Amino acid sequence: MSTLTRRLIPATAVAGVMVLMTTGCLQGESADAGSGSDAAGSGSWSTDTLKIDWATYNPLSLVVRDQGLIEDALGDDVTVEWVQSAGSNKANELLRSGSVDVGSTAGSAALLARANGSPIKVIDIYSQPEWSAIVVGPDSDIASLDDLEGATIAATKGTDPYFFLLQALEEAGLTLDDVEVQNVQHADGRALLDSGSVDAWSGLDPIMAAAEVESGDELVYRNVDFNTYGFLNASESFITDHADVAQVVVDAYEEARAWALEHPEETAELLAEAASIDIEVATTVIEERSNLDVSGVPGDDQLAVLEKIAPVIVDSGDVQGGQESVDEALDTIIHDEFAAEAAG
């Protein structure tokens, strides 16, 4: 099914409207709750609605949506509602409000959300991207991190580009007190940079790649180690109550990963269409900055990155419970069973 014909439901229209039903509790008790195929064979699923996001920073979501992989697996008994996430912070808002059951974020954003009490866990890894960098205009006097002192910088709090900025400042011996951060959404950050309203922008692909090509903007500082993985997250209630459908979602993601790796050009075309960007830009994002060839099973690799970013998150002052809350989140954020089943 084409992305042009797939029905998209804005988040504002979803929240408070959909009612989850547990129709399989009686007639489907004998079905294996962890197996989508077994549940389908019994003629019922644990819910009649799945609310899931898609995002231009999550290429696999575009493949899953375009090919109707989840719809094909669930059949007519489950309505799949697709909601666009404009950034990790928005995906976290959708997850917290129940407007989606499954949402795409950066690892750092997922850790921040869980540390602040959002009951989410990562169920699949969709990429290991280099999607953040410090961006300046083509005529900027900023040539290095040291030049950021006193600068006005656009960034989206609660997302990987924001935590990229914090790490970059630390690398230069600077702090948030040495700059002025304007907290705006990613696309607005680019607009502010292009209009000259800010000196720099902590950017996110594919918007960042488009800014390079269309505006001549420059990535003045890159560091792949400052980027965290792409996390596919689900609410704990969804994981517990609808494991059969959660397994279908992760299975679809792993099918999409295999297809995307075999078809990078077609994946770039999907991104170009979804993000309304040139195919040249989309190709750069897919082939140069989106490592999709990683294990979907969340585990030690992701925790190692999160443990590195944890002190930055604590020092930012954005965690209500401080280090204790972050440590608790690190201990509980992984749910690897669905991905392990899909990989097996």
LOTIVEX-227795 format. One record per residue (C-alpha): residue in one letter; x, y, z. Coordinates in steps of 0.2 Angstrom, whole numbers, plus 2048, in hexadecimal, padded with zeros to 3 digits. Example, Ala and Ser with C-alpha at 12.3 -4.5 7.8 and 13.67 -1.06 7.14 Angstrom:
BEGIN
<atom r="A" u="83E" v="7EA" w="827"/>
<atom r="S" u="844" v="7FB" w="824"/>
END
This chain:
BEGIN
<atom r="M" u="800" v="800" w="800"/>
<atom r="S" u="807" v="811" w="7FB"/>
<atom r="T" u="80B" v="81E" w="809"/>
<atom r="L" u="7FF" v="82A" w="7FF"/>
<atom r="T" u="7F1" v="81E" w="802"/>
<atom r="R" u="7F5" v="819" w="814"/>
<atom r="R" u="7E9" v="822" w="820"/>
<atom r="L" u="7F2" v="82D" w="82C"/>
<atom r="I" u="7EA" v="832" w="83C"/>
<atom r="P" u="7F1" v="842" w="844"/>
<atom r="A" u="7F6" v="840" w="857"/>
<atom r="T" u="7E9" v="84D" w="85C"/>
<atom r="A" u="7DB" v="843" w="854"/>
<atom r="V" u="7E1" v="832" w="85B"/>
<atom r="A" u="7E3" v="837" w="86E"/>
<atom r="G" u="7D3" v="834" w="877"/>
<atom r="V" u="7CA" v="82C" w="869"/>
<atom r="M" u="7CF" v="81A" w="867"/>
<atom r="V" u="7C9" v="80D" w="873"/>
<atom r="L" u="7D4" v="7FD" w="876"/>
<atom r="M" u="7CA" v="7ED" w="876"/>
<atom r="T" u="7D0" v="7DC" w="87D"/>
<atom r="T" u="7C5" v="7D1" w="872"/>
<atom r="G" u="7D0" v="7C2" w="873"/>
<atom r="C" u="7CF" v="7BF" w="886"/>
<atom r="L" u="7C2" v="7B1" w="885"/>
<atom r="Q" u="7C2" v="7A9" w="874"/>
<atom r="G" u="7D5" v="7AB" w="872"/>
<atom r="E" u="7DB" v="7A6" w="883"/>
<atom r="S" u="7E3" v="796" w="87B"/>
<atom r="A" u="7ED" v="7A1" w="86F"/>
<atom r="D" u="7FF" v="7A4" w="872"/>
<atom r="A" u="800" v="7B7" w="878"/>
<atom r="G" u="812" v="7B9" w="872"/>
<atom r="S" u="80E" v="7B2" w="860"/>
<atom r="G" u="805" v="7BC" w="853"/>
<atom r="S" u="803" v="7AD" w="847"/>
<atom r="D" u="7FB" v="7A3" w="855"/>
<atom r="A" u="7EF" v="7B1" w="85A"/>
<atom r="A" u="7EA" v="7B4" w="848"/>
<atom r="G" u="7E7" v="7A1" w="846"/>
<atom r="S" u="7DA" v="7A2" w="854"/>
<atom r="G" u="7D1" v="7B0" w="84B"/>
<atom r="S" u="7D4" v="7BD" w="858"/>
<atom r="W" u="7E1" v="7CA" w="85E"/>
<atom r="S" u="7E2" v="7D1" w="86F"/>
<atom r="T" u="7DD" v="7E2" w="869"/>
<atom r="D" u="7D3" v="7E9" w="85A"/>
<atom r="T" u="7DE" v="7F9" w="858"/>
<atom r="L" u="7F1" v="7FC" w="857"/>
<atom r="K" u="7F7" v="80E" w="857"/>
<atom r="I" u="809" v="810" w="851"/>
<atom r="D" u="814" v="81E" w="84B"/>
<atom r="W" u="81E" v="821" w="83C"/>
<atom r="A" u="82C" v="82D" w="83B"/>
<atom r="T" u="838" v="834" w="82D"/>
<atom r="Y" u="846" v="831" w="839"/>
<atom r="N" u="841" v="81E" w="83A"/>
<atom r="P" u="843" v="817" w="828"/>
<atom r="L" u="83C" v="806" w="82D"/>
<atom r="S" u="82C" v="80D" w="832"/>
<atom r="L" u="82A" v="814" w="821"/>
<atom r="V" u="82C" v="803" w="819"/>
<atom r="V" u="821" v="7FA" w="826"/>
<atom r="R" u="813" v="807" w="822"/>
<atom r="D" u="815" v="807" w="80F"/>
<atom r="Q" u="815" v="7F5" w="80D"/>
<atom r="G" u="807" v="7F2" w="819"/>
<atom r="L" u="810" v="7E4" w="823"/>
<atom r="I" u="807" v="7E6" w="833"/>
<atom r="E" u="7F6" v="7E8" w="82B"/>
<atom r="D" u="7F9" v="7D8" w="820"/>
<atom r="A" u="7FE" v="7CE" w="830"/>
<atom r="L" u="7F0" v="7D4" w="83B"/>
<atom r="G" u="7E2" v="7D3" w="82E"/>
<atom r="D" u="7D2" v="7DC" w="82F"/>
<atom r="D" u="7CF" v="7D8" w="841"/>
<atom r="V" u="7DB" v="7E6" w="847"/>
<atom r="T" u="7DB" v="7F8" w="841"/>
<atom r="V" u="7EC" v="800" w="83F"/>
<atom r="E" u="7ED" v="813" w="842"/>
<atom r="W" u="7FD" v="81B" w="83C"/>
<atom r="V" u="802" v="82B" w="845"/>
<atom r="Q" u="811" v="836" w="840"/>
<atom r="S" u="81E" v="83A" w="84D"/>
<atom r="A" u="827" v="84B" w="849"/>
<atom r="G" u="835" v="847" w="856"/>
<atom r="S" u="83A" v="83C" w="864"/>
<atom r="N" u="832" v="848" w="870"/>
<atom r="K" u="822" v="847" w="867"/>
<atom r="A" u="822" v="834" w="866"/>
<atom r="N" u="825" v="834" w="879"/>
<atom r="E" u="816" v="83F" w="87B"/>
<atom r="L" u="80B" v="834" w="870"/>
<atom r="L" u="811" v="824" w="87A"/>
<atom r="R" u="80E" v="82D" w="88B"/>
<atom r="S" u="7FC" v="832" w="886"/>
<atom r="G" u="7F8" v="821" w="87F"/>
<atom r="S" u="7F6" v="829" w="86D"/>
<atom r="V" u="801" v="81C" w="867"/>
<atom r="D" u="805" v="80A" w="86D"/>
<atom r="V" u="816" v="80A" w="864"/>
<atom r="G" u="821" v="819" w="861"/>
<atom r="S" u="832" v="81D" w="859"/>
<atom r="T" u="840" v="827" w="863"/>
<atom r="A" u="852" v="828" w="865"/>
<atom r="G" u="859" v="81E" w="874"/>
<atom r="S" u="85D" v="82D" w="87E"/>
<atom r="A" u="84B" v="834" w="87C"/>
<atom r="A" u="845" v="823" w="882"/>
<atom r="L" u="850" v="823" w="891"/>
<atom r="L" u="84B" v="834" w="896"/>
<atom r="A" u="838" v="830" w="894"/>
<atom r="R" u="83A" v="820" w="89F"/>
<atom r="A" u="844" v="829" w="8AC"/>
<atom r="N" u="836" v="836" w="8AD"/>
<atom r="G" u="829" v="828" w="8B0"/>
<atom r="S" u="823" v="824" w="89F"/>
<atom r="P" u="81F" v="811" w="89F"/>
<atom r="I" u="828" v="80D" w="88E"/>
<atom r="K" u="834" v="800" w="889"/>
<atom r="V" u="83E" v="7FD" w="879"/>
<atom r="I" u="838" v="7EE" w="870"/>
<atom r="D" u="843" v="7F0" w="860"/>
<atom r="I" u="852" v="7F9" w="859"/>
<atom r="Y" u="84E" v="801" w="848"/>
<atom r="S" u="85F" v="809" w="844"/>
<atom r="Q" u="870" v="80F" w="84A"/>
<atom r="P" u="870" v="820" w="842"/>
<atom r="E" u="87B" v="82F" w="841"/>
<atom r="W" u="86C" v="83B" w="840"/>
<atom r="S" u="872" v="849" w="84B"/>
<atom r="A" u="87F" v="857" w="848"/>
<atom r="I" u="883" v="869" w="84C"/>
<atom r="V" u="87D" v="873" w="83D"/>
<atom r="V" u="881" v="885" w="838"/>
<atom r="G" u="87D" v="890" w="829"/>
<atom r="P" u="889" v="891" w="819"/>
<atom r="D" u="890" v="8A2" w="81F"/>
<atom r="S" u="891" v="89E" w="831"/>
<atom r="D" u="8A1" v="8A3" w="83B"/>
<atom r="I" u="89F" v="894" w="846"/>
<atom r="A" u="8AC" v="887" w="840"/>
<atom r="S" u="8AE" v="87D" w="850"/>
<atom r="L" u="8A6" v="878" w="860"/>
<atom r="D" u="8B0" v="886" w="869"/>
<atom r="D" u="8A7" v="893" w="85F"/>
<atom r="L" u="896" v="88E" w="866"/>
<atom r="E" u="89A" v="898" w="876"/>
<atom r="G" u="88D" v="8A6" w="877"/>
<atom r="A" u="883" v="89F" w="868"/>
<atom r="T" u="870" v="89D" w="866"/>
<atom r="I" u="86D" v="88A" w="862"/>
<atom r="A" u="85C" v="882" w="85D"/>
<atom r="A" u="859" v="871" w="863"/>
<atom r="T" u="84A" v="866" w="868"/>
<atom r="K" u="84B" v="861" w="87A"/>
<atom r="G" u="848" v="84F" w="87E"/>
<atom r="T" u="850" v="849" w="86E"/>
<atom r="D" u="860" v="842" w="868"/>
<atom r="P" u="866" v="853" w="860"/>
<atom r="Y" u="863" v="85B" w="871"/>
<atom r="F" u="86E" v="84E" w="87A"/>
<atom r="F" u="87A" v="84F" w="86B"/>
<atom r="L" u="87C" v="862" w="86F"/>
<atom r="L" u="87F" v="85F" w="881"/>
<atom r="Q" u="88D" v="853" w="87E"/>
<atom r="A" u="894" v="85E" w="870"/>
<atom r="L" u="894" v="86D" w="87D"/>
<atom r="E" u="89D" v="862" w="88A"/>
<atom r="E" u="8AA" v="85C" w="87D"/>
<atom r="A" u="8AE" v="86F" w="87A"/>
<atom r="G" u="8AE" v="872" w="88D"/>
<atom r="L" u="89E" v="87C" w="88C"/>
<atom r="T" u="88D" v="87B" w="895"/>
<atom r="L" u="87C" v="880" w="892"/>
<atom r="D" u="880" v="890" w="89B"/>
<atom r="D" u="88C" v="895" w="88D"/>
<atom r="V" u="87F" v="894" w="87F"/>
<atom r="E" u="86C" v="899" w="87D"/>
<atom r="V" u="862" v="88A" w="878"/>
<atom r="Q" u="851" v="88D" w="86E"/>
<atom r="N" u="846" v="87E" w="871"/>
<atom r="V" u="83D" v="87B" w="861"/>
<atom r="Q" u="838" v="86C" w="856"/>
<atom r="H" u="845" v="866" w="84A"/>
<atom r="A" u="83D" v="86E" w="83A"/>
<atom r="D" u="83B" v="87E" w="843"/>
<atom r="G" u="84E" v="87D" w="848"/>
<atom r="R" u="853" v="87D" w="836"/>
<atom r="A" u="847" v="88B" w="832"/>
<atom r="L" u="84F" v="896" w="840"/>
<atom r="L" u="860" v="892" w="83A"/>
<atom r="D" u="85C" v="896" w="827"/>
<atom r="S" u="854" v="8A6" w="82C"/>
<atom r="G" u="863" v="8AB" w="837"/>
<atom r="S" u="859" v="8AB" w="847"/>
<atom r="V" u="865" v="89F" w="84F"/>
<atom r="D" u="878" v="89C" w="84D"/>
<atom r="A" u="877" v="889" w="84D"/>
<atom r="W" u="86B" v="87B" w="84D"/>
<atom r="S" u="86D" v="869" w="854"/>
<atom r="G" u="865" v="861" w="846"/>
<atom r="L" u="85C" v="851" w="842"/>
<atom r="D" u="85C" v="847" w="831"/>
<atom r="P" u="854" v="847" w="825"/>
<atom r="I" u="850" v="85A" w="828"/>
<atom r="M" u="863" v="85C" w="82B"/>
<atom r="A" u="868" v="854" w="81B"/>
<atom r="A" u="85B" v="85E" w="812"/>
<atom r="A" u="863" v="86E" w="819"/>
<atom r="E" u="874" v="869" w="813"/>
<atom r="V" u="86E" v="867" w="801"/>
<atom r="E" u="861" v="875" w="800"/>
<atom r="S" u="868" v="883" w="80B"/>
<atom r="G" u="87A" v="87F" w="80A"/>
<atom r="D" u="87B" v="87C" w="81D"/>
<atom r="E" u="88A" v="874" w="824"/>
<atom r="L" u="88C" v="867" w="832"/>
<atom r="V" u="89A" v="86F" w="83C"/>
<atom r="Y" u="89B" v="861" w="849"/>
<atom r="R" u="897" v="84E" w="846"/>
<atom r="N" u="89A" v="840" w="852"/>
<atom r="V" u="891" v="830" w="84F"/>
<atom r="D" u="895" v="82A" w="861"/>
<atom r="F" u="889" v="838" w="868"/>
<atom r="N" u="87A" v="831" w="85E"/>
<atom r="T" u="870" v="823" w="867"/>
<atom r="Y" u="867" v="815" w="85F"/>
<atom r="G" u="855" v="816" w="857"/>
<atom r="F" u="849" v="80E" w="864"/>
<atom r="L" u="838" v="807" w="860"/>
<atom r="N" u="82F" v="809" w="870"/>
<atom r="A" u="81F" v="802" w="877"/>
<atom r="S" u="815" v="806" w="887"/>
<atom r="E" u="816" v="7F9" w="894"/>
<atom r="S" u="803" v="7F6" w="894"/>
<atom r="F" u="804" v="7F2" w="881"/>
<atom r="I" u="812" v="7E6" w="884"/>
<atom r="T" u="809" v="7DD" w="892"/>
<atom r="D" u="7F7" v="7DD" w="88B"/>
<atom r="H" u="7FB" v="7DC" w="878"/>
<atom r="A" u="80A" v="7D1" w="876"/>
<atom r="D" u="803" v="7C9" w="867"/>
<atom r="V" u="801" v="7D9" w="85E"/>
<atom r="A" u="812" v="7E0" w="864"/>
<atom r="Q" u="81A" v="7D0" w="85D"/>
<atom r="V" u="812" v="7D4" w="84C"/>
<atom r="V" u="819" v="7E6" w="84C"/>
<atom r="V" u="82B" v="7E0" w="850"/>
<atom r="D" u="82A" v="7D2" w="843"/>
<atom r="A" u="824" v="7DF" w="836"/>
<atom r="Y" u="833" v="7EA" w="83B"/>
<atom r="E" u="83F" v="7DC" w="838"/>
<atom r="E" u="838" v="7D8" w="828"/>
<atom r="A" u="839" v="7EA" w="823"/>
<atom r="R" u="84B" v="7EB" w="828"/>
<atom r="A" u="850" v="7DC" w="81D"/>
<atom r="W" u="846" v="7E5" w="80E"/>
<atom r="A" u="84E" v="7F6" w="811"/>
<atom r="L" u="860" v="7EE" w="811"/>
<atom r="E" u="85C" v="7E6" w="801"/>
<atom r="H" u="854" v="7F5" w="7F9"/>
<atom r="P" u="85D" v="805" w="7FF"/>
<atom r="E" u="857" v="80F" w="7F0"/>
<atom r="E" u="845" v="80B" w="7F2"/>
<atom r="T" u="847" v="80F" w="805"/>
<atom r="A" u="84E" v="820" w="801"/>
<atom r="E" u="83F" v="823" w="7F5"/>
<atom r="L" u="833" v="81F" w="803"/>
<atom r="L" u="83C" v="82C" w="80E"/>
<atom r="A" u="83D" v="839" w="801"/>
<atom r="E" u="82A" v="837" w="7FE"/>
<atom r="A" u="826" v="837" w="811"/>
<atom r="A" u="831" v="846" w="815"/>
<atom r="S" u="82E" v="850" w="805"/>
<atom r="I" u="841" v="851" w="802"/>
<atom r="D" u="84C" v="84E" w="7F2"/>
<atom r="I" u="851" v="83C" w="7EF"/>
<atom r="E" u="863" v="842" w="7F0"/>
<atom r="V" u="860" v="847" w="802"/>
<atom r="A" u="857" v="837" w="806"/>
<atom r="T" u="864" v="82C" w="7FF"/>
<atom r="T" u="871" v="835" w="80A"/>
<atom r="V" u="867" v="831" w="819"/>
<atom r="I" u="864" v="81F" w="815"/>
<atom r="E" u="875" v="81A" w="80E"/>
<atom r="E" u="880" v="825" w="818"/>
<atom r="R" u="878" v="829" w="829"/>
<atom r="S" u="86C" v="81B" w="82D"/>
<atom r="N" u="874" v="80A" w="832"/>
<atom r="L" u="865" v="7FF" w="830"/>
<atom r="D" u="870" v="7EF" w="830"/>
<atom r="V" u="870" v="7ED" w="843"/>
<atom r="S" u="868" v="7E0" w="84E"/>
<atom r="G" u="856" v="7E5" w="853"/>
<atom r="V" u="858" v="7DC" w="864"/>
<atom r="P" u="85B" v="7EA" w="871"/>
<atom r="G" u="868" v="7E6" w="87E"/>
<atom r="D" u="87A" v="7E9" w="883"/>
<atom r="D" u="87F" v="7F4" w="875"/>
<atom r="Q" u="871" v="800" w="878"/>
<atom r="L" u="873" v="800" w="88A"/>
<atom r="A" u="885" v="805" w="888"/>
<atom r="V" u="881" v="814" w="87E"/>
<atom r="L" u="873" v="819" w="88A"/>
<atom r="E" u="87F" v="817" w="899"/>
<atom r="K" u="88B" v="823" w="891"/>
<atom r="I" u="87D" v="830" w="88E"/>
<atom r="A" u="875" v="82E" w="89F"/>
<atom r="P" u="880" v="83A" w="8A8"/>
<atom r="V" u="87C" v="847" w="89B"/>
<atom r="I" u="86A" v="844" w="89D"/>
<atom r="V" u="86B" v="846" w="8B0"/>
<atom r="D" u="876" v="856" w="8AF"/>
<atom r="S" u="869" v="85D" w="8A3"/>
<atom r="G" u="85D" v="85F" w="8B1"/>
<atom r="D" u="84F" v="857" w="8A7"/>
<atom r="V" u="84D" v="848" w="8B2"/>
<atom r="Q" u="842" v="84A" w="8C1"/>
<atom r="G" u="84A" v="83C" w="8CB"/>
<atom r="G" u="85C" v="83F" w="8C6"/>
<atom r="Q" u="868" v="831" w="8C5"/>
<atom r="E" u="85D" v="825" w="8CF"/>
<atom r="S" u="84F" v="826" w="8C2"/>
<atom r="V" u="85B" v="825" w="8B3"/>
<atom r="D" u="863" v="815" w="8BB"/>
<atom r="E" u="852" v="80D" w="8BE"/>
<atom r="A" u="84E" v="811" w="8AC"/>
<atom r="L" u="85E" v="809" w="8A5"/>
<atom r="D" u="85A" v="7F9" w="8AF"/>
<atom r="T" u="848" v="7F8" w="8A8"/>
<atom r="I" u="847" v="800" w="897"/>
<atom r="I" u="84C" v="7F0" w="88D"/>
<atom r="H" u="83E" v="7E3" w="887"/>
<atom r="D" u="847" v="7D8" w="87B"/>
<atom r="E" u="83B" v="7C9" w="879"/>
<atom r="F" u="832" v="7CF" w="86A"/>
<atom r="A" u="842" v="7D3" w="860"/>
<atom r="A" u="84A" v="7C3" w="866"/>
<atom r="E" u="83C" v="7B9" w="85F"/>
<atom r="A" u="83C" v="7C2" w="84F"/>
<atom r="A" u="84E" v="7C0" w="84D"/>
<atom r="G" u="84D" v="7AE" w="851"/>
END
